[in-house]
Amino acid sequence: MREAHLIAFVLWLVLWPLACAWRGDYLRRGGNLYPDNVRLMSALFDLAVWLVVGFILIKH
């Protein structure tokens, strides 16, 4: 149980900065997004990441 939480936490520490960097690059390049949608896409991306992390923690 404790090992699963540790693994999930380490994955989060590694993947979160990478995901933020990817999202920043994507939004800076435009990514076919309109300016009004940038905040919505950012919020949805954050929500998706937190749901995945939460699911991993609950599952284990």
mmCIF file of the N, C-alpha and C atoms, coordinates in Angstrom:
data_MODEL
# 
_entry.id   MODEL 
# 
loop_
_atom_site.group_PDB 
_atom_site.id 
_atom_site.type_symbol 
_atom_site.label_atom_id 
_atom_site.label_alt_id 
_atom_site.label_comp_id 
_atom_site.label_asym_id 
_atom_site.label_entity_id 
_atom_site.label_seq_id 
_atom_site.pdbx_PDB_ins_code 
_atom_site.Cartn_x 
_atom_site.Cartn_y 
_atom_site.Cartn_z 
_atom_site.occupancy 
_atom_site.B_iso_or_equiv 
_atom_site.pdbx_formal_charge 
_atom_site.auth_seq_id 
_atom_site.auth_comp_id 
_atom_site.auth_asym_id 
_atom_site.auth_atom_id 
_atom_site.pdbx_PDB_model_num 
ATOM 1   N N  . MET A 1 1  ? 0.835   -1.200 0.000   1.00 0.00 ? 1  MET A N  1 
ATOM 2   C CA . MET A 1 1  ? 0.000   0.000  0.000   1.00 0.00 ? 1  MET A CA 1 
ATOM 3   C C  . MET A 1 1  ? 0.873   1.255  0.000   1.00 0.00 ? 1  MET A C  1 
ATOM 4   N N  . ARG A 1 2  ? 1.834   1.286  0.888   1.00 0.00 ? 2  ARG A N  1 
ATOM 5   C CA . ARG A 1 2  ? 2.701   2.460  0.986   1.00 0.00 ? 2  ARG A CA 1 
ATOM 6   C C  . ARG A 1 2  ? 3.581   2.595  -0.253  1.00 0.00 ? 2  ARG A C  1 
ATOM 7   N N  . GLU A 1 3  ? 4.023   1.463  -0.798  1.00 0.00 ? 3  GLU A N  1 
ATOM 8   C CA . GLU A 1 3  ? 4.860   1.502  -1.994  1.00 0.00 ? 3  GLU A CA 1 
ATOM 9   C C  . GLU A 1 3  ? 4.095   2.070  -3.187  1.00 0.00 ? 3  GLU A C  1 
ATOM 10  N N  . ALA A 1 4  ? 2.822   1.696  -3.314  1.00 0.00 ? 4  ALA A N  1 
ATOM 11  C CA . ALA A 1 4  ? 2.008   2.193  -4.430  1.00 0.00 ? 4  ALA A CA 1 
ATOM 12  C C  . ALA A 1 4  ? 1.854   3.712  -4.344  1.00 0.00 ? 4  ALA A C  1 
ATOM 13  N N  . HIS A 1 5  ? 1.645   4.223  -3.137  1.00 0.00 ? 5  HIS A N  1 
ATOM 14  C CA . HIS A 1 5  ? 1.536   5.674  -2.967  1.00 0.00 ? 5  HIS A CA 1 
ATOM 15  C C  . HIS A 1 5  ? 2.846   6.364  -3.310  1.00 0.00 ? 5  HIS A C  1 
ATOM 16  N N  . LEU A 1 6  ? 3.951   5.746  -2.919  1.00 0.00 ? 6  LEU A N  1 
ATOM 17  C CA . LEU A 1 6  ? 5.263   6.324  -3.211  1.00 0.00 ? 6  LEU A CA 1 
ATOM 18  C C  . LEU A 1 6  ? 5.520   6.344  -4.717  1.00 0.00 ? 6  LEU A C  1 
ATOM 19  N N  . ILE A 1 7  ? 5.185   5.248  -5.392  1.00 0.00 ? 7  ILE A N  1 
ATOM 20  C CA . ILE A 1 7  ? 5.372   5.185  -6.841  1.00 0.00 ? 7  ILE A CA 1 
ATOM 21  C C  . ILE A 1 7  ? 4.511   6.232  -7.534  1.00 0.00 ? 7  ILE A C  1 
ATOM 22  N N  . ALA A 1 8  ? 3.253   6.355  -7.123  1.00 0.00 ? 8  ALA A N  1 
ATOM 23  C CA . ALA A 1 8  ? 2.360   7.346  -7.726  1.00 0.00 ? 8  ALA A CA 1 
ATOM 24  C C  . ALA A 1 8  ? 2.879   8.758  -7.491  1.00 0.00 ? 8  ALA A C  1 
ATOM 25  N N  . PHE A 1 9  ? 3.394   9.018  -6.298  1.00 0.00 ? 9  PHE A N  1 
ATOM 26  C CA . PHE A 1 9  ? 3.913   10.343 -5.984  1.00 0.00 ? 9  PHE A CA 1 
ATOM 27  C C  . PHE A 1 9  ? 5.149   10.663 -6.825  1.00 0.00 ? 9  PHE A C  1 
ATOM 28  N N  . VAL A 1 10 ? 6.042   9.694  -6.973  1.00 0.00 ? 10 VAL A N  1 
ATOM 29  C CA . VAL A 1 10 ? 7.244   9.909  -7.785  1.00 0.00 ? 10 VAL A CA 1 
ATOM 30  C C  . VAL A 1 10 ? 6.860   10.130 -9.247  1.00 0.00 ? 10 VAL A C  1 
ATOM 31  N N  . LEU A 1 11 ? 5.916   9.333  -9.760  1.00 0.00 ? 11 LEU A N  1 
ATOM 32  C CA . LEU A 1 11 ? 5.452   9.537  -11.135 1.00 0.00 ? 11 LEU A CA 1 
ATOM 33  C C  . LEU A 1 11 ? 4.873   10.929 -11.307 1.00 0.00 ? 11 LEU A C  1 
ATOM 34  N N  . TRP A 1 12 ? 4.097   11.374 -10.314 1.00 0.00 ? 12 TRP A N  1 
ATOM 35  C CA . TRP A 1 12 ? 3.514   12.714 -10.377 1.00 0.00 ? 12 TRP A CA 1 
ATOM 36  C C  . TRP A 1 12 ? 4.618   13.769 -10.396 1.00 0.00 ? 12 TRP A C  1 
ATOM 37  N N  . LEU A 1 13 ? 5.635   13.601 -9.556  1.00 0.00 ? 13 LEU A N  1 
ATOM 38  C CA . LEU A 1 13 ? 6.727   14.572 -9.516  1.00 0.00 ? 13 LEU A CA 1 
ATOM 39  C C  . LEU A 1 13 ? 7.461   14.638 -10.844 1.00 0.00 ? 13 LEU A C  1 
ATOM 40  N N  . VAL A 1 14 ? 7.584   13.496 -11.530 1.00 0.00 ? 14 VAL A N  1 
ATOM 41  C CA . VAL A 1 14 ? 8.308   13.464 -12.805 1.00 0.00 ? 14 VAL A CA 1 
ATOM 42  C C  . VAL A 1 14 ? 7.421   13.952 -13.952 1.00 0.00 ? 14 VAL A C  1 
ATOM 43  N N  . LEU A 1 15 ? 6.184   13.489 -13.993 1.00 0.00 ? 15 LEU A N  1 
ATOM 44  C CA . LEU A 1 15 ? 5.319   13.755 -15.143 1.00 0.00 ? 15 LEU A CA 1 
ATOM 45  C C  . LEU A 1 15 ? 4.676   15.131 -15.108 1.00 0.00 ? 15 LEU A C  1 
ATOM 46  N N  . TRP A 1 16 ? 4.414   15.672 -13.904 1.00 0.00 ? 16 TRP A N  1 
ATOM 47  C CA . TRP A 1 16 ? 3.735   16.961 -13.818 1.00 0.00 ? 16 TRP A CA 1 
ATOM 48  C C  . TRP A 1 16 ? 4.519   18.084 -14.495 1.00 0.00 ? 16 TRP A C  1 
ATOM 49  N N  . PRO A 1 17 ? 5.822   18.273 -14.206 1.00 0.00 ? 17 PRO A N  1 
ATOM 50  C CA . PRO A 1 17 ? 6.569   19.336 -14.911 1.00 0.00 ? 17 PRO A CA 1 
ATOM 51  C C  . PRO A 1 17 ? 6.628   19.103 -16.407 1.00 0.00 ? 17 PRO A C  1 
ATOM 52  N N  . LEU A 1 18 ? 6.757   17.835 -16.837 1.00 0.00 ? 18 LEU A N  1 
ATOM 53  C CA . LEU A 1 18 ? 6.774   17.534 -18.269 1.00 0.00 ? 18 LEU A CA 1 
ATOM 54  C C  . LEU A 1 18 ? 5.439   17.890 -18.909 1.00 0.00 ? 18 LEU A C  1 
ATOM 55  N N  . ALA A 1 19 ? 4.356   17.551 -18.235 1.00 0.00 ? 19 ALA A N  1 
ATOM 56  C CA . ALA A 1 19 ? 3.031   17.865 -18.767 1.00 0.00 ? 19 ALA A CA 1 
ATOM 57  C C  . ALA A 1 19 ? 2.818   19.373 -18.833 1.00 0.00 ? 19 ALA A C  1 
ATOM 58  N N  . CYS A 1 20 ? 3.257   20.088 -17.814 1.00 0.00 ? 20 CYS A N  1 
ATOM 59  C CA . CYS A 1 20 ? 3.120   21.544 -17.809 1.00 0.00 ? 20 CYS A CA 1 
ATOM 60  C C  . CYS A 1 20 ? 3.956   22.167 -18.928 1.00 0.00 ? 20 CYS A C  1 
ATOM 61  N N  . ALA A 1 21 ? 5.155   21.648 -19.145 1.00 0.00 ? 21 ALA A N  1 
ATOM 62  C CA . ALA A 1 21 ? 6.015   22.172 -20.210 1.00 0.00 ? 21 ALA A CA 1 
ATOM 63  C C  . ALA A 1 21 ? 5.394   21.892 -21.572 1.00 0.00 ? 21 ALA A C  1 
ATOM 64  N N  . TRP A 1 22 ? 4.852   20.680 -21.752 1.00 0.00 ? 22 TRP A N  1 
ATOM 65  C CA . TRP A 1 22 ? 4.215   20.345 -23.022 1.00 0.00 ? 22 TRP A CA 1 
ATOM 66  C C  . TRP A 1 22 ? 3.017   21.237 -23.273 1.00 0.00 ? 22 TRP A C  1 
ATOM 67  N N  . ARG A 1 23 ? 2.209   21.448 -22.234 1.00 0.00 ? 23 ARG A N  1 
ATOM 68  C CA . ARG A 1 23 ? 1.021   22.278 -22.371 1.00 0.00 ? 23 ARG A CA 1 
ATOM 69  C C  . ARG A 1 23 ? 1.412   23.710 -22.704 1.00 0.00 ? 23 ARG A C  1 
ATOM 70  N N  . GLY A 1 24 ? 2.445   24.214 -22.060 1.00 0.00 ? 24 GLY A N  1 
ATOM 71  C CA . GLY A 1 24 ? 2.907   25.571 -22.334 1.00 0.00 ? 24 GLY A CA 1 
ATOM 72  C C  . GLY A 1 24 ? 3.370   25.722 -23.771 1.00 0.00 ? 24 GLY A C  1 
ATOM 73  N N  . ASP A 1 25 ? 4.137   24.746 -24.269 1.00 0.00 ? 25 ASP A N  1 
ATOM 74  C CA . ASP A 1 25 ? 4.592   24.782 -25.667 1.00 0.00 ? 25 ASP A CA 1 
ATOM 75  C C  . ASP A 1 25 ? 3.410   24.741 -26.622 1.00 0.00 ? 25 ASP A C  1 
ATOM 76  N N  . TYR A 1 26 ? 2.472   23.861 -26.335 1.00 0.00 ? 26 TYR A N  1 
ATOM 77  C CA . TYR A 1 26 ? 1.312   23.697 -27.209 1.00 0.00 ? 26 TYR A CA 1 
ATOM 78  C C  . TYR A 1 26 ? 0.500   24.989 -27.283 1.00 0.00 ? 26 TYR A C  1 
ATOM 79  N N  . LEU A 1 27 ? 0.281   25.606 -26.123 1.00 0.00 ? 27 LEU A N  1 
ATOM 80  C CA . LEU A 1 27 ? -0.526  26.824 -26.098 1.00 0.00 ? 27 LEU A CA 1 
ATOM 81  C C  . LEU A 1 27 ? 0.237   28.000 -26.705 1.00 0.00 ? 27 LEU A C  1 
ATOM 82  N N  . ARG A 1 28 ? 1.554   28.033 -26.523 1.00 0.00 ? 28 ARG A N  1 
ATOM 83  C CA . ARG A 1 28 ? 2.345   29.123 -27.107 1.00 0.00 ? 28 ARG A CA 1 
ATOM 84  C C  . ARG A 1 28 ? 2.347   29.047 -28.628 1.00 0.00 ? 28 ARG A C  1 
ATOM 85  N N  . ARG A 1 29 ? 2.369   27.817 -29.163 1.00 0.00 ? 29 ARG A N  1 
ATOM 86  C CA . ARG A 1 29 ? 2.372   27.654 -30.623 1.00 0.00 ? 29 ARG A CA 1 
ATOM 87  C C  . ARG A 1 29 ? 1.001   27.912 -31.217 1.00 0.00 ? 29 ARG A C  1 
ATOM 88  N N  . GLY A 1 30 ? -0.014  28.015 -30.381 1.00 0.00 ? 30 GLY A N  1 
ATOM 89  C CA . GLY A 1 30 ? -1.370  28.233 -30.880 1.00 0.00 ? 30 GLY A CA 1 
ATOM 90  C C  . GLY A 1 30 ? -2.180  26.955 -30.814 1.00 0.00 ? 30 GLY A C  1 
ATOM 91  N N  . GLY A 1 31 ? -1.649  25.895 -31.349 1.00 0.00 ? 31 GLY A N  1 
ATOM 92  C CA . GLY A 1 31 ? -2.309  24.592 -31.267 1.00 0.00 ? 31 GLY A CA 1 
ATOM 93  C C  . GLY A 1 31 ? -3.729  24.587 -31.792 1.00 0.00 ? 31 GLY A C  1 
ATOM 94  N N  . ASN A 1 32 ? -4.036  25.480 -32.737 1.00 0.00 ? 32 ASN A N  1 
ATOM 95  C CA . ASN A 1 32 ? -5.387  25.582 -33.294 1.00 0.00 ? 32 ASN A CA 1 
ATOM 96  C C  . ASN A 1 32 ? -6.427  25.896 -32.224 1.00 0.00 ? 32 ASN A C  1 
ATOM 97  N N  . LEU A 1 33 ? -6.008  26.553 -31.156 1.00 0.00 ? 33 LEU A N  1 
ATOM 98  C CA . LEU A 1 33 ? -6.943  26.945 -30.109 1.00 0.00 ? 33 LEU A CA 1 
ATOM 99  C C  . LEU A 1 33 ? -7.241  28.428 -30.236 1.00 0.00 ? 33 LEU A C  1 
ATOM 100 N N  . TYR A 1 34 ? -8.463  28.770 -29.998 1.00 0.00 ? 34 TYR A N  1 
ATOM 101 C CA . TYR A 1 34 ? -8.819  30.182 -29.944 1.00 0.00 ? 34 TYR A CA 1 
ATOM 102 C C  . TYR A 1 34 ? -8.491  30.702 -28.556 1.00 0.00 ? 34 TYR A C  1 
ATOM 103 N N  . PRO A 1 35 ? -8.197  32.007 -28.425 1.00 0.00 ? 35 PRO A N  1 
ATOM 104 C CA . PRO A 1 35 ? -7.822  32.554 -27.111 1.00 0.00 ? 35 PRO A CA 1 
ATOM 105 C C  . PRO A 1 35 ? -8.862  32.296 -26.023 1.00 0.00 ? 35 PRO A C  1 
ATOM 106 N N  . ASP A 1 36 ? -10.148 32.291 -26.385 1.00 0.00 ? 36 ASP A N  1 
ATOM 107 C CA . ASP A 1 36 ? -11.196 32.061 -25.384 1.00 0.00 ? 36 ASP A CA 1 
ATOM 108 C C  . ASP A 1 36 ? -11.133 30.647 -24.817 1.00 0.00 ? 36 ASP A C  1 
ATOM 109 N N  . ASN A 1 37 ? -10.600 29.725 -25.609 1.00 0.00 ? 37 ASN A N  1 
ATOM 110 C CA . ASN A 1 37 ? -10.581 28.326 -25.185 1.00 0.00 ? 37 ASN A CA 1 
ATOM 111 C C  . ASN A 1 37 ? -9.338  27.959 -24.392 1.00 0.00 ? 37 ASN A C  1 
ATOM 112 N N  . VAL A 1 38 ? -8.357  28.858 -24.327 1.00 0.00 ? 38 VAL A N  1 
ATOM 113 C CA . VAL A 1 38 ? -7.094  28.513 -23.682 1.00 0.00 ? 38 VAL A CA 1 
ATOM 114 C C  . VAL A 1 38 ? -7.304  28.213 -22.205 1.00 0.00 ? 38 VAL A C  1 
ATOM 115 N N  . ARG A 1 39 ? -8.054  29.043 -21.508 1.00 0.00 ? 39 ARG A N  1 
ATOM 116 C CA . ARG A 1 39 ? -8.279  28.812 -20.073 1.00 0.00 ? 39 ARG A CA 1 
ATOM 117 C C  . ARG A 1 39 ? -9.074  27.539 -19.841 1.00 0.00 ? 39 ARG A C  1 
ATOM 118 N N  . LEU A 1 40 ? -10.055 27.287 -20.693 1.00 0.00 ? 40 LEU A N  1 
ATOM 119 C CA . LEU A 1 40 ? -10.865 26.071 -20.551 1.00 0.00 ? 40 LEU A CA 1 
ATOM 120 C C  . LEU A 1 40 ? -10.013 24.831 -20.780 1.00 0.00 ? 40 LEU A C  1 
ATOM 121 N N  . MET A 1 41 ? -9.205  24.837 -21.840 1.00 0.00 ? 41 MET A N  1 
ATOM 122 C CA . MET A 1 41 ? -8.352  23.680 -22.119 1.00 0.00 ? 41 MET A CA 1 
ATOM 123 C C  . MET A 1 41 ? -7.360  23.454 -20.986 1.00 0.00 ? 41 MET A C  1 
ATOM 124 N N  . SER A 1 42 ? -6.816  24.532 -20.447 1.00 0.00 ? 42 SER A N  1 
ATOM 125 C CA . SER A 1 42 ? -5.871  24.415 -19.344 1.00 0.00 ? 42 SER A CA 1 
ATOM 126 C C  . SER A 1 42 ? -6.548  23.792 -18.123 1.00 0.00 ? 42 SER A C  1 
ATOM 127 N N  . ALA A 1 43 ? -7.746  24.260 -17.804 1.00 0.00 ? 43 ALA A N  1 
ATOM 128 C CA . ALA A 1 43 ? -8.469  23.724 -16.649 1.00 0.00 ? 43 ALA A CA 1 
ATOM 129 C C  . ALA A 1 43 ? -8.825  22.254 -16.863 1.00 0.00 ? 43 ALA A C  1 
ATOM 130 N N  . LEU A 1 44 ? -9.258  21.903 -18.066 1.00 0.00 ? 44 LEU A N  1 
ATOM 131 C CA . LEU A 1 44 ? -9.608  20.505 -18.346 1.00 0.00 ? 44 LEU A CA 1 
ATOM 132 C C  . LEU A 1 44 ? -8.383  19.600 -18.268 1.00 0.00 ? 44 LEU A C  1 
ATOM 133 N N  . PHE A 1 45 ? -7.247  20.103 -18.751 1.00 0.00 ? 45 PHE A N  1 
ATOM 134 C CA . PHE A 1 45 ? -6.015  19.317 -18.680 1.00 0.00 ? 45 PHE A CA 1 
ATOM 135 C C  . PHE A 1 45 ? -5.626  19.076 -17.224 1.00 0.00 ? 45 PHE A C  1 
ATOM 136 N N  . ASP A 1 46 ? -5.679  20.139 -16.396 1.00 0.00 ? 46 ASP A N  1 
ATOM 137 C CA . ASP A 1 46 ? -5.371  19.988 -14.967 1.00 0.00 ? 46 ASP A CA 1 
ATOM 138 C C  . ASP A 1 46 ? -6.307  18.984 -14.314 1.00 0.00 ? 46 ASP A C  1 
ATOM 139 N N  . LEU A 1 47 ? -7.590  19.085 -14.620 1.00 0.00 ? 47 LEU A N  1 
ATOM 140 C CA . LEU A 1 47 ? -8.571  18.175 -14.041 1.00 0.00 ? 47 LEU A CA 1 
ATOM 141 C C  . LEU A 1 47 ? -8.280  16.730 -14.441 1.00 0.00 ? 47 LEU A C  1 
ATOM 142 N N  . ALA A 1 48 ? -7.956  16.519 -15.713 1.00 0.00 ? 48 ALA A N  1 
ATOM 143 C CA . ALA A 1 48 ? -7.663  15.159 -16.188 1.00 0.00 ? 48 ALA A CA 1 
ATOM 144 C C  . ALA A 1 48 ? -6.450  14.580 -15.468 1.00 0.00 ? 48 ALA A C  1 
ATOM 145 N N  . VAL A 1 49 ? -5.398  15.379 -15.303 1.00 0.00 ? 49 VAL A N  1 
ATOM 146 C CA . VAL A 1 49 ? -4.194  14.899 -14.617 1.00 0.00 ? 49 VAL A CA 1 
ATOM 147 C C  . VAL A 1 49 ? -4.518  14.532 -13.178 1.00 0.00 ? 49 VAL A C  1 
ATOM 148 N N  . TRP A 1 50 ? -5.263  15.388 -12.487 1.00 0.00 ? 50 TRP A N  1 
ATOM 149 C CA . TRP A 1 50 ? -5.590  15.104 -11.092 1.00 0.00 ? 50 TRP A CA 1 
ATOM 150 C C  . TRP A 1 50 ? -6.499  13.891 -10.961 1.00 0.00 ? 50 TRP A C  1 
ATOM 151 N N  . LEU A 1 51 ? -7.417  13.692 -11.915 1.00 0.00 ? 51 LEU A N  1 
ATOM 152 C CA . LEU A 1 51 ? -8.270  12.506 -11.875 1.00 0.00 ? 51 LEU A CA 1 
ATOM 153 C C  . LEU A 1 51 ? -7.449  11.234 -12.047 1.00 0.00 ? 51 LEU A C  1 
ATOM 154 N N  . VAL A 1 52 ? -6.484  11.254 -12.950 1.00 0.00 ? 52 VAL A N  1 
ATOM 155 C CA . VAL A 1 52 ? -5.628  10.077 -13.155 1.00 0.00 ? 52 VAL A CA 1 
ATOM 156 C C  . VAL A 1 52 ? -4.819  9.788  -11.902 1.00 0.00 ? 52 VAL A C  1 
ATOM 157 N N  . VAL A 1 53 ? -4.220  10.828 -11.316 1.00 0.00 ? 53 VAL A N  1 
ATOM 158 C CA . VAL A 1 53 ? -3.425  10.634 -10.088 1.00 0.00 ? 53 VAL A CA 1 
ATOM 159 C C  . VAL A 1 53 ? -4.315  10.123 -8.962  1.00 0.00 ? 53 VAL A C  1 
ATOM 160 N N  . GLY A 1 54 ? -5.497  10.716 -8.813  1.00 0.00 ? 54 GLY A N  1 
ATOM 161 C CA . GLY A 1 54 ? -6.426  10.269 -7.774  1.00 0.00 ? 54 GLY A CA 1 
ATOM 162 C C  . GLY A 1 54 ? -6.860  8.830  -7.975  1.00 0.00 ? 54 GLY A C  1 
ATOM 163 N N  . PHE A 1 55 ? -7.118  8.443  -9.227  1.00 0.00 ? 55 PHE A N  1 
ATOM 164 C CA . PHE A 1 55 ? -7.522  7.069  -9.527  1.00 0.00 ? 55 PHE A CA 1 
ATOM 165 C C  . PHE A 1 55 ? -6.412  6.091  -9.163  1.00 0.00 ? 55 PHE A C  1 
ATOM 166 N N  . ILE A 1 56 ? -5.181  6.460  -9.490  1.00 0.00 ? 56 ILE A N  1 
ATOM 167 C CA . ILE A 1 56 ? -4.043  5.595  -9.153  1.00 0.00 ? 56 ILE A CA 1 
ATOM 168 C C  . ILE A 1 56 ? -3.945  5.424  -7.638  1.00 0.00 ? 56 ILE A C  1 
ATOM 169 N N  . LEU A 1 57 ? -4.090  6.516  -6.909  1.00 0.00 ? 57 LEU A N  1 
ATOM 170 C CA . LEU A 1 57 ? -3.980  6.436  -5.450  1.00 0.00 ? 57 LEU A CA 1 
ATOM 171 C C  . LEU A 1 57 ? -5.117  5.622  -4.844  1.00 0.00 ? 57 LEU A C  1 
ATOM 172 N N  . ILE A 1 58 ? -6.336  5.787  -5.367  1.00 0.00 ? 58 ILE A N  1 
ATOM 173 C CA . ILE A 1 58 ? -7.483  5.057  -4.821  1.00 0.00 ? 58 ILE A CA 1 
ATOM 174 C C  . ILE A 1 58 ? -7.398  3.575  -5.195  1.00 0.00 ? 58 ILE A C  1 
ATOM 175 N N  . LYS A 1 59 ? -7.001  3.310  -6.429  1.00 0.00 ? 59 LYS A N  1 
ATOM 176 C CA . LYS A 1 59 ? -6.941  1.925  -6.922  1.00 0.00 ? 59 LYS A CA 1 
ATOM 177 C C  . LYS A 1 59 ? -5.963  1.092  -6.088  1.00 0.00 ? 59 LYS A C  1 
ATOM 178 N N  . HIS A 1 60 ? -4.862  1.715  -5.676  1.00 0.00 ? 60 HIS A N  1 
ATOM 179 C CA . HIS A 1 60 ? -3.864  0.994  -4.900  1.00 0.00 ? 60 HIS A CA 1 
ATOM 180 C C  . HIS A 1 60 ? -4.086  1.278  -3.439  1.00 0.00 ? 60 HIS A C  1 
# 
